[in-house]
């Protein structure tokens, strides 16, 4: 049980508040840009500034996370992000902020975030017993799900009460909590029956280490297949949430209030899915993840179904269960089967194939919808997404991958 895992409790305690702060920031940042006289184009520039370093640094960050002390990387990342948010908050609160200030700080924040993600994935198995890997991932997913629901509410209250600067100050404080929990963390070294640690993992040349990480990926058909499936979901299906869904609801339903109901339904589904995976441990985790990826890919069609807001929200509950199940079981499979010395490098390809393709997918979805219309585009997105997910499920290595034995 996770209550008997003191190291995971430290890791999780620091992250749960930080995740909430991140969700607050995602809502506040556009308002911060607008509050200093920025326009819609400036909001897009700041968003790109925060994302672009992640896309560029994800792979090298994974290499360094396998070569260096992951705990120190997490603490350093939190410290950089703390100073970024503190600086932005002070500039906003003293009326000295400009769009350029916010964009530069957003880029530094994104760079630090790029190092945090693969290091965290590699560190987590050292904080729990092997049997608790899946519930540990599910509990972390639950924190993301609840943060997605609570974050916008808190952000709205903070902006109304203390403005964007005060809201960013709140996020800065969450990184101090995370650092305080990480400092006493004492993760153990994980060794697997199926693969021994490589004693040269931290001494070989950077480029050799980079090549070895890619070799770990390409040697496993199930990893390549799922990277393709996750990339397809993020590039083809997710634009329904980021771009087309809000526009459709604004044009055909009740605008922002109805979109809030739909997204709340998705958040509720994520919570239910995470609670399910705290208890249920499927024998073939990746097979179930692929099946849930098929269900996740219907998300765009749900939004473009032409049903009423409450019906769409109900369907989004199902989508939320599938999406969080896909992510949790996929991450668990990586942690169970990838040798510890290469886990951060392999996971960095996951982050790149997921987050790295979102901007391109958003641009393509917008262009296609302008030619054929919103509803046909949303339905077509699900058709392509489901087809890609079924191709993933057709890979024998995905269907047959067993649970690993860890010691």
Rosetta blueprint (number, residue, H / E / L):
1 X L
2 X H
3 X H
4 X H
5 X L
6 X H
7 X H
8 X H
9 X H
10 X H
11 X H
12 X H
13 X H
14 X H
15 X H
16 X H
17 X H
18 X H
19 X H
20 X H
21 X H
22 X H
23 X H
24 X H
25 X H
26 X H
27 X H
28 X H
29 X H
30 X H
31 X H
32 X H
33 X H
34 X H
35 X H
36 X L
37 X L
38 X L
39 X L
40 X H
41 X H
42 X H
43 X H
44 X H
45 X H
46 X H
47 X H
48 X H
49 X H
50 X H
51 X H
52 X H
53 X H
54 X H
55 X H
56 X H
57 X H
58 X H
59 X H
60 X H
61 X H
62 X H
63 X H
64 X H
65 X H
66 X H
67 X H
68 X L
69 X L
70 X H
71 X H
72 X H
73 X H
74 X H
75 X H
76 X H
77 X H
78 X H
79 X H
80 X H
81 X H
82 X H
83 X H
84 X H
85 X H
86 X H
87 X H
88 X H
89 X H
90 X H
91 X H
92 X H
93 X H
94 X L
95 X L
96 X L
97 X L
98 X L
99 X H
100 X H
101 X H
102 X H
103 X H
104 X H
105 X H
106 X H
107 X H
108 X H
109 X H
110 X H
111 X H
112 X H
113 X H
114 X H
115 X H
116 X H
117 X H
118 X H
119 X H
120 X H
121 X H
122 X H
123 X H
124 X H
125 X H
126 X H
127 X H
128 X L
129 X L
130 X H
131 X H
132 X H
133 X H
134 X H
135 X H
136 X H
137 X H
138 X H
139 X H
140 X H
141 X H
142 X H
143 X H
144 X H
145 X H
146 X H
147 X H
148 X H
149 X H
150 X H
151 X H
152 X H
153 X H
154 X H
155 X H
156 X H
157 X H
158 X H
159 X H
160 X H
161 X H
162 X H
163 X H
164 X H
165 X H
166 X H
167 X H
168 X H
169 X H
170 X H
171 X H
172 X H
173 X H
174 X H
175 X H
176 X H
177 X H
178 X H
179 X H
180 X H
181 X H
182 X H
183 X H
184 X L
185 X L
186 X L
187 X L
188 X L
189 X L
190 X L
191 X L
192 X E
193 X L
194 X L
195 X L
196 X L
197 X L
198 X L
199 X L
200 X L
201 X L
202 X L
203 X L
204 X L
205 X L
206 X H
207 X H
208 X H
209 X H
210 X H
211 X H
212 X H
213 X H
214 X H
215 X H
216 X H
217 X H
218 X H
219 X L
220 X L
221 X H
222 X H
223 X H
224 X H
225 X H
226 X H
227 X H
228 X H
229 X H
230 X H
231 X H
232 X H
233 X H
234 X H
235 X H
236 X H
237 X H
238 X L
239 X H
240 X H
241 X H
242 X H
243 X H
244 X H
245 X H
246 X H
247 X H
248 X H
249 X H
250 X H
251 X H
252 X H
253 X L
254 X L
255 X L
256 X H
257 X H
258 X H
259 X H
260 X H
261 X H
262 X H
263 X H
264 X H
265 X H
266 X H
267 X H
268 X H
269 X H
270 X H
271 X H
272 X H
273 X H
274 X H
275 X H
276 X H
277 X H
278 X H
279 X H
280 X L
281 X L
282 X L
283 X L
284 X L
285 X H
286 X H
287 X H
288 X H
289 X H
290 X H
291 X H
292 X H
293 X H
294 X H
295 X H
296 X H
297 X L
298 X L
299 X H
300 X H
301 X H
302 X H
303 X H
304 X L
305 X L
306 X L
307 X L
308 X L
309 X H
310 X H
311 X H
312 X H
313 X H
314 X H
315 X H
316 X H
317 X H
318 X H
319 X H
320 X H
321 X H
322 X H
323 X H
324 X H
325 X H
326 X H
327 X H
328 X H
329 X H
330 X H
331 X H
332 X H
333 X H
334 X H
335 X H
336 X H
337 X H
338 X L
339 X L
340 X H
341 X H
342 X H
343 X H
344 X H
345 X H
346 X H
347 X H
348 X H
349 X H
350 X H
351 X H
352 X H
353 X H
354 X H
355 X H
356 X L
357 X L
358 X H
359 X H
360 X H
361 X H
362 X H
363 X H
364 X H
365 X H
366 X H
367 X H
368 X H
369 X H
370 X H
371 X H
372 X H
373 X L
374 X H
375 X H
376 X H
377 X H
378 X H
379 X H
380 X H
381 X H
382 X H
383 X H
384 X H
385 X H
386 X H
387 X H
388 X H
389 X H
390 X H
391 X H
392 X H
393 X H
394 X H
395 X L
396 X H
397 X H
398 X H
399 X H
400 X H
401 X L
402 X L
403 X L
404 X L
405 X L
406 X E
407 X L
